[in-house]
């Protein structure tokens, strides 16, 4: 990181720090340099660095851990904002948006999936089925979410994947809340996950979309129960 040649405003510091995060120089999960190091690297005052870091903490990109340092926890401010919106959104509204995204993901996955994608989706589906068999709600939830994320990954649509990633927490909560009902449905015609996988495998986009909508519809019915 090159030093700022002139005395800068806090927003200039914010821009420079954010560029390090967005560019991947500071990966998510990594600890950023200490305040003194940033002061030396940027050539600005300690208060300017402190305010810049605080601004990125408020933005949701950094997290300060007392006694440990400051860590990168996200790289996309837009995604952070969307996550915050979803966190406070009505669960039924989230499901309506998921309906559109899941159908799109299923159709594109059927068209674009690779052999590796199919293995990942099938592994999650099998683990989901096994978790249901032993009535393990926590494991069932994790594998169900992994299945849906696998379908999105198989779409090979990076924009869709980025948007859908914002739903992971909401998706996890929705699946967890419906876990008992969903586990009961496994192995019956009501649970369309197997049908969704088969349609993606066979590259039948229209069938995949219909199955994906069926999955969401079951979740909505369980939510109302």
C-alpha positions, 0 to 999 in steps of 0.5 A: 500500500503506497502512502498518501502523499498529502494530508487526507480526509477520513473518506480518503482513508476509507477508500484506500482501506476499502480498496485493500479489502475489495481487491482481495489484498486483505482477505475475508478472515484476515487481520488488518495491520495494526493502527501504527502500521497503517499510520506509517503506510498511509502517511496520515494521522492516527485519528484519521486512521482510527476514524477510517477503520471505525467507518468500515466497522460500521459499514460491516466490512471490518470487526474489531476484537478487543485484545486481538485486532481488527479483522475483515469479515466481508468484502462487498458492502452491497452484500452486507447491506442486503444481508442487513435488510434480509435480517429484518425482513418478514420471513414470508417476503424472503420466501417470495424472493427465494421463489424467483431466485430458486427457479432461476438457479434451477433452470440455469443449473440444468443448463450449465452444471458440470460433473463436479457440480452434480457430485456436490449436489448429490452428496448434500442430498444424500447427507440430507436424507441420512440426517432425516433418517436419524431425526437430526434436525441440525445436520438436516438443516446444514445439508439442506442449505448446502444442497440449495447453495450447490444448485446455485453454484451449478448455475455458474451465474456469478451475479445470481450466486452473489445475490443468493449468498446474501440469503444464506442466513435467512435460508438457514433460519427458514430451513431450521424452523421447518426442519421437523416437517421437512424431515417427515416429508423426505421420501414422499412426493411432497419433498421434491429435492430428489426430483430437482436433482434428477432434472438438473442431472438430466438437463431438463430446465423446465422440470427443474424450475417446477421442482424448485418452486415445489420445494419453496411451496412446501416450505411456505406451507410448513411455515403457515402450519 
